[in-house]
Amino acid sequence: MKIRERILIFCGLALFLFVVSYAFLQEGKAKKIPTPVAESASEQCVESREYMRANHMLLLDDWRHGAVREGERIHVTPDGRKFEKNLSTCFQCHGSRGFCVRCHTYASAKPNCFSCHHEM
């Protein structure tokens, strides 16, 4: 094998190794996306902050089922506060659907609430 062929093979291997290891060369320096802030006009939500972060869709599904299928339109919290089972109840404190969009975009979630609730 001639020296010229060896140089070409070596350069090809070096280029291949660089391309393959490019992700490792970045040392995990992906852009940090800031965690969205859940601004609210009220200090008390219908449930605790931890519960709402983890289970808000379960709560909204339960509200929808209760309101539409069983006619239960009022949610009573364990401490006795009452709320209407409606997305507009959420938006009284949380502003607009932009509140939802920021967090769901951050979490790569695709909620289907606004396929029916266009006015929010």
N, CA and C atoms as a LAMMPS dump frame, in Angstrom:
ITEM: TIMESTEP
0
ITEM: NUMBER OF ATOMS
360
ITEM: BOX BOUNDS ff ff ff
-5.0000000000000000e+02 5.0000000000000000e+02
-5.0000000000000000e+02 5.0000000000000000e+02
-5.0000000000000000e+02 5.0000000000000000e+02
ITEM: ATOMS id mol type element x y z
1 1 1 N 0.839 -1.161 0
2 1 2 C 0 0 0
3 1 3 C 0.896 1.239 0
4 2 1 N 0.553 2.182 -0.838
5 2 2 C 1.359 3.387 -0.949
6 2 3 C 1.056 4.347 0.199
7 3 1 N 1.988 5.232 0.437
8 3 2 C 1.853 6.199 1.526
9 3 3 C 0.645 7.105 1.289
10 4 1 N 0.416 7.471 0.049
11 4 2 C -0.712 8.345 -0.273
12 4 3 C -2.035 7.683 0.095
13 5 1 N -2.176 6.391 -0.174
14 5 2 C -3.398 5.661 0.176
15 5 3 C -3.565 5.594 1.694
16 6 1 N -2.458 5.381 2.399
17 6 2 C -2.518 5.323 3.865
18 6 3 C -2.969 6.667 4.447
19 7 1 N -2.46 7.748 3.879
20 7 2 C -2.845 9.082 4.355
21 7 3 C -4.335 9.314 4.124
22 8 1 N -4.842 8.925 2.948
23 8 2 C -6.266 9.078 2.647
24 8 3 C -7.121 8.238 3.596
25 9 1 N -6.701 7.005 3.85
26 9 2 C -7.438 6.133 4.773
27 9 3 C -7.426 6.735 6.179
28 10 1 N -6.254 7.208 6.617
29 10 2 C -6.145 7.807 7.942
30 10 3 C -7.042 9.043 8.061
31 11 1 N -7.021 9.909 7.049
32 11 2 C -7.867 11.111 7.069
33 11 3 C -9.349 10.736 7.062
34 12 1 N -9.699 9.734 6.283
35 12 2 C -11.088 9.269 6.246
36 12 3 C -11.535 8.731 7.595
37 13 1 N -10.672 7.927 8.241
38 13 2 C -10.995 7.397 9.568
39 13 3 C -11.109 8.52 10.598
40 14 1 N -10.188 9.48 10.529
41 14 2 C -10.227 10.6 11.472
42 14 3 C -11.518 11.404 11.299
43 15 1 N -11.908 11.656 10.054
44 15 2 C -13.147 12.377 9.785
45 15 3 C -14.352 11.585 10.279
46 16 1 N -14.363 10.297 10.031
47 16 2 C -15.452 9.433 10.489
48 16 3 C -15.557 9.456 12.011
49 17 1 N -14.428 9.313 12.696
50 17 2 C -14.433 9.324 14.161
51 17 3 C -14.903 10.674 14.705
52 18 1 N -14.504 11.754 14.051
53 18 2 C -14.952 13.072 14.486
54 18 3 C -16.467 13.207 14.351
55 19 1 N -16.999 12.794 13.212
56 19 2 C -18.446 12.894 12.982
57 19 3 C -19.212 12.032 13.982
58 20 1 N -18.738 10.816 14.216
59 20 2 C -19.424 9.907 15.132
60 20 3 C -19.348 10.419 16.57
61 21 1 N -18.227 10.99 16.948
62 21 2 C -18.05 11.42 18.343
63 21 3 C -18.426 12.878 18.577
64 22 1 N -19.015 13.545 17.609
65 22 2 C -19.353 14.961 17.735
66 22 3 C -20.244 15.231 18.946
67 23 1 N -21.235 14.371 19.153
68 23 2 C -22.137 14.562 20.296
69 23 3 C -21.38 14.486 21.614
70 24 1 N -20.409 13.596 21.688
71 24 2 C -19.636 13.468 22.921
72 24 3 C -18.68 14.647 23.107
73 25 1 N -18.257 15.244 22.008
74 25 2 C -17.36 16.389 22.097
75 25 3 C -18.077 17.627 22.636
76 26 1 N -19.387 17.651 22.512
77 26 2 C -20.165 18.778 23.02
78 26 3 C -20.285 18.745 24.538
79 27 1 N -19.934 17.65 25.156
80 27 2 C -19.936 17.487 26.61
81 27 3 C -21.272 17.84 27.234
82 28 1 N -22.353 17.474 26.568
83 28 2 C -23.677 17.709 27.126
84 28 3 C -24.033 19.168 27.274
85 29 1 N -23.53 20.005 26.397
86 29 2 C -23.767 21.444 26.499
87 29 3 C -25.017 21.863 25.735
88 30 1 N -26.072 21.091 25.876
89 30 2 C -27.323 21.455 25.228
90 30 3 C -27.881 22.701 25.895
91 31 1 N -28.627 23.477 25.115
92 31 2 C -29.218 24.687 25.667
93 31 3 C -30.139 24.333 26.823
94 32 1 N -29.987 25.045 27.907
95 32 2 C -30.874 24.864 29.051
96 32 3 C -32.136 25.684 28.802
97 33 1 N -33.265 25.01 28.852
98 33 2 C -34.536 25.692 28.69
99 33 3 C -35.036 26.05 30.084
100 34 1 N -35.346 27.313 30.326
101 34 2 C -35.79 27.682 31.673
102 34 3 C -37.128 27.034 32.017
103 35 1 N -37.243 26.594 33.253
104 35 2 C -38.491 26.003 33.722
105 35 3 C -39.557 27.087 33.741
106 36 1 N -40.724 26.815 33.134
107 36 2 C -41.761 27.842 33.111
108 36 3 C -42.253 28.168 34.52
109 37 1 N -42.574 29.42 34.721
110 37 2 C -43.076 29.871 36.014
111 37 3 C -44.595 29.863 35.966
112 38 1 N -45.201 29.258 36.953
113 38 2 C -46.66 29.18 37.021
114 38 3 C -47.188 30.364 37.813
115 39 1 N -47.356 31.496 37.107
116 39 2 C -47.859 32.66 37.817
117 39 3 C -49.35 32.48 38.074
118 40 1 N -49.791 33.009 39.181
119 40 2 C -51.181 32.868 39.576
120 40 3 C -51.603 34.107 40.353
121 41 1 N -52.85 34.512 40.167
122 41 2 C -53.373 35.663 40.894
123 41 3 C -53.784 35.279 42.313
124 42 1 N -53.852 33.998 42.586
125 42 2 C -54.291 33.522 43.892
126 42 3 C -53.242 32.599 44.484
127 43 1 N -53.162 32.579 45.79
128 43 2 C -52.226 31.68 46.463
129 43 3 C -52.788 30.271 46.601
130 44 1 N -54.121 30.131 46.603
131 44 2 C -54.729 28.825 46.801
132 44 3 C -55.424 28.372 45.534
133 45 1 N -55.02 27.204 45.073
134 45 2 C -55.661 26.586 43.92
135 45 3 C -56.732 25.628 44.454
136 46 1 N -57.392 24.923 43.545
137 46 2 C -58.417 23.978 43.981
138 46 3 C -57.807 22.793 44.725
139 47 1 N -56.534 22.528 44.487
140 47 2 C -55.785 21.485 45.202
141 47 3 C -54.384 22.029 45.465
142 48 1 N -53.56 21.256 46.134
143 48 2 C -52.196 21.7 46.435
144 48 3 C -51.376 21.843 45.154
145 49 1 N -50.337 22.66 45.22
146 49 2 C -49.465 22.883 44.066
147 49 3 C -48.863 21.568 43.573
148 50 1 N -48.395 20.729 44.492
149 50 2 C -47.782 19.447 44.123
150 50 3 C -48.797 18.548 43.42
151 51 1 N -50.008 18.499 43.958
152 51 2 C -51.055 17.676 43.344
153 51 3 C -51.373 18.189 41.945
154 52 1 N -51.513 19.501 41.805
155 52 2 C -51.878 20.065 40.509
156 52 3 C -50.783 19.855 39.473
157 53 1 N -49.527 19.955 39.87
158 53 2 C -48.439 19.719 38.912
159 53 3 C -48.468 18.291 38.394
160 54 1 N -48.762 17.355 39.266
161 54 2 C -48.716 15.944 38.881
162 54 3 C -50.031 15.437 38.306
163 55 1 N -51.159 15.996 38.726
164 55 2 C -52.452 15.371 38.413
165 55 3 C -53.508 16.311 37.848
166 56 1 N -53.128 17.466 37.323
167 56 2 C -54.161 18.399 36.883
168 56 3 C -55.035 17.832 35.773
169 57 1 N -54.467 17.018 34.889
170 57 2 C -55.298 16.445 33.823
171 57 3 C -56.286 15.436 34.386
172 58 1 N -55.893 14.683 35.408
173 58 2 C -56.839 13.763 36.047
174 58 3 C -57.988 14.547 36.679
175 59 1 N -57.66 15.657 37.324
176 59 2 C -58.687 16.497 37.933
177 59 3 C -59.619 17.054 36.86
178 60 1 N -59.053 17.573 35.77
179 60 2 C -59.885 18.137 34.703
180 60 3 C -60.741 17.071 34.036
181 61 1 N -60.194 15.868 33.844
182 61 2 C -60.995 14.765 33.292
183 61 3 C -62.138 14.402 34.233
184 62 1 N -61.841 14.368 35.534
185 62 2 C -62.874 14.072 36.527
186 62 3 C -63.942 15.165 36.518
187 63 1 N -63.519 16.418 36.433
188 63 2 C -64.476 17.523 36.359
189 63 3 C -65.357 17.393 35.122
190 64 1 N -64.737 17.1 33.983
191 64 2 C -65.513 16.977 32.737
192 64 3 C -66.533 15.861 32.853
193 65 1 N -66.09 14.711 33.346
194 65 2 C -66.992 13.566 33.491
195 65 3 C -68.14 13.909 34.451
196 66 1 N -67.807 14.498 35.587
197 66 2 C -68.837 14.842 36.561
198 66 3 C -69.82 15.875 36.041
199 67 1 N -69.321 16.894 35.357
200 67 2 C -70.186 17.968 34.867
201 67 3 C -71.044 17.519 33.694
202 68 1 N -70.459 16.809 32.752
203 68 2 C -71.176 16.443 31.534
204 68 3 C -72.071 15.221 31.738
205 69 1 N -71.557 14.197 32.376
206 69 2 C -72.301 12.939 32.461
207 69 3 C -73.15 12.794 33.723
208 70 1 N -72.731 13.447 34.798
209 70 2 C -73.452 13.268 36.061
210 70 3 C -74.119 14.545 36.556
211 71 1 N -73.913 15.651 35.866
212 71 2 C -74.546 16.905 36.242
213 71 3 C -73.97 17.56 37.489
214 72 1 N -72.824 17.098 37.959
215 72 2 C -72.176 17.687 39.137
216 72 3 C -71.329 18.867 38.672
217 73 1 N -71.76 20.065 38.951
218 73 2 C -71.08 21.252 38.438
219 73 3 C -70.243 21.977 39.485
220 74 1 N -70.253 21.509 40.727
221 74 2 C -69.508 22.171 41.8
222 74 3 C -68.483 21.208 42.382
223 75 1 N -67.241 21.687 42.517
224 75 2 C -66.162 20.918 43.152
225 75 3 C -65.972 21.471 44.558
226 76 1 N -66.023 20.598 45.557
227 76 2 C -65.816 21.008 46.944
228 76 3 C -64.466 20.464 47.395
229 77 1 N -63.596 21.352 47.845
230 77 2 C -62.263 20.947 48.298
231 77 3 C -62.355 20.347 49.699
232 78 1 N -61.32 19.627 50.118
233 78 2 C -61.336 19.048 51.474
234 78 3 C -61.529 20.091 52.58
235 79 1 N -61.108 21.335 52.317
236 79 2 C -61.29 22.365 53.349
237 79 3 C -62.6 23.141 53.191
238 80 1 N -63.473 22.677 52.301
239 80 2 C -64.815 23.239 52.183
240 80 3 C -65.008 24.326 51.145
241 81 1 N -63.959 24.749 50.459
242 81 2 C -64.117 25.764 49.415
243 81 3 C -64.833 25.148 48.222
244 82 1 N -65.608 25.971 47.49
245 82 2 C -66.378 25.476 46.349
246 82 3 C -65.928 26.178 45.073
247 83 1 N -65.816 25.38 44.007
248 83 2 C -65.415 25.894 42.702
249 83 3 C -66.318 25.292 41.634
250 84 1 N -66.612 26.091 40.605
251 84 2 C -67.364 25.576 39.47
252 84 3 C -66.44 24.7 38.634
253 85 1 N -66.939 23.552 38.199
254 85 2 C -66.139 22.632 37.381
255 85 3 C -66.137 23.142 35.941
256 86 1 N -65.129 23.962 35.629
257 86 2 C -65.066 24.602 34.33
258 86 3 C -63.64 25.107 34.116
259 87 1 N -63.177 25.089 32.874
260 87 2 C -61.842 25.622 32.597
261 87 3 C -61.745 27.104 32.939
262 88 1 N -62.857 27.817 32.828
263 88 2 C -62.818 29.245 33.158
264 88 3 C -62.492 29.454 34.634
265 89 1 N -62.785 28.472 35.48
266 89 2 C -62.386 28.548 36.888
267 89 3 C -60.865 28.611 36.988
268 90 1 N -60.179 27.809 36.194
269 90 2 C -58.712 27.812 36.193
270 90 3 C -58.184 29.159 35.709
271 91 1 N -58.809 29.698 34.656
272 91 2 C -58.309 30.921 34.041
273 91 3 C -58.616 32.17 34.859
274 92 1 N -59.444 32.056 35.888
275 92 2 C -59.659 33.201 36.774
276 92 3 C -58.356 33.555 37.483
277 93 1 N -57.548 32.542 37.777
278 93 2 C -56.262 32.778 38.45
279 93 3 C -55.078 32.689 37.489
280 94 1 N -55.164 31.801 36.528
281 94 2 C -54.011 31.511 35.684
282 94 3 C -54.013 32.254 34.358
283 95 1 N -54.859 33.255 34.205
284 95 2 C -54.767 34.163 33.075
285 95 3 C -55.378 33.687 31.78
286 96 1 N -54.656 32.901 31.018
287 96 2 C -55.116 32.527 29.686
288 96 3 C -54.548 31.171 29.294
289 97 1 N -54.882 30.763 28.088
290 97 2 C -54.376 29.467 27.628
291 97 3 C -52.864 29.494 27.404
292 98 1 N -52.278 30.681 27.322
293 98 2 C -50.824 30.792 27.221
294 98 3 C -50.132 30.172 28.422
295 99 1 N -50.778 30.25 29.581
296 99 2 C -50.27 29.61 30.798
297 99 3 C -50.099 28.111 30.555
298 100 1 N -51.118 27.487 29.952
299 100 2 C -51.079 26.044 29.672
300 100 3 C -50.042 25.729 28.597
301 101 1 N -50.044 26.532 27.547
302 101 2 C -49.175 26.267 26.402
303 101 3 C -47.705 26.28 26.805
304 102 1 N -47.283 27.247 27.639
305 102 2 C -45.876 27.316 28.058
306 102 3 C -45.44 26.03 28.756
307 103 1 N -46.224 25.575 29.718
308 103 2 C -45.831 24.378 30.469
309 103 3 C -45.91 23.121 29.615
310 104 1 N -46.955 23.02 28.798
311 104 2 C -47.091 21.823 27.978
312 104 3 C -46.033 21.77 26.881
313 105 1 N -45.625 22.912 26.361
314 105 2 C -44.53 22.944 25.393
315 105 3 C -43.242 22.497 26.065
316 106 1 N -42.996 22.99 27.265
317 106 2 C -41.806 22.611 28.039
318 106 3 C -41.778 21.101 28.276
319 107 1 N -42.943 20.512 28.559
320 107 2 C -43.025 19.083 28.875
321 107 3 C -43.263 18.218 27.638
322 108 1 N -43.325 18.829 26.462
323 108 2 C -43.615 18.118 25.21
324 108 3 C -44.929 17.35 25.298
325 109 1 N -45.9 17.952 25.949
326 109 2 C -47.234 17.347 26.06
327 109 3 C -48.159 18.029 25.064
328 110 1 N -49.135 17.291 24.595
329 110 2 C -50.087 17.823 23.632
330 110 3 C -51.504 17.647 24.178
331 111 1 N -51.958 18.605 25.001
332 111 2 C -53.309 18.486 25.551
333 111 3 C -54.35 18.738 24.469
334 112 1 N -55.521 18.162 24.647
335 112 2 C -56.574 18.337 23.65
336 112 3 C -57.705 19.23 24.153
337 113 1 N -57.489 19.956 25.236
338 113 2 C -58.536 20.797 25.832
339 113 3 C -59.075 21.813 24.833
340 114 1 N -58.18 22.433 24.085
341 114 2 C -58.58 23.556 23.253
342 114 3 C -59.138 23.127 21.905
343 115 1 N -59.257 21.825 21.666
344 115 2 C -59.956 21.392 20.461
345 115 3 C -61.453 21.673 20.617
346 116 1 N -61.937 21.721 21.852
347 116 2 C -63.339 22.072 22.117
348 116 3 C -63.479 23.471 22.707
349 117 1 N -62.536 23.88 23.543
350 117 2 C -62.634 25.15 24.268
351 117 3 C -61.883 26.246 23.516
352 118 1 N -62.45 26.677 22.39
353 118 2 C -61.799 27.688 21.554
354 118 3 C -61.799 29.062 22.199
355 119 1 N -62.826 29.354 22.991
356 119 2 C -62.988 30.703 23.536
357 119 3 C -62.015 31.028 24.646
358 120 1 N -61.274 30.085 25.16
359 120 2 C -60.367 30.32 26.285
360 120 3 C -59.12 31.033 25.822
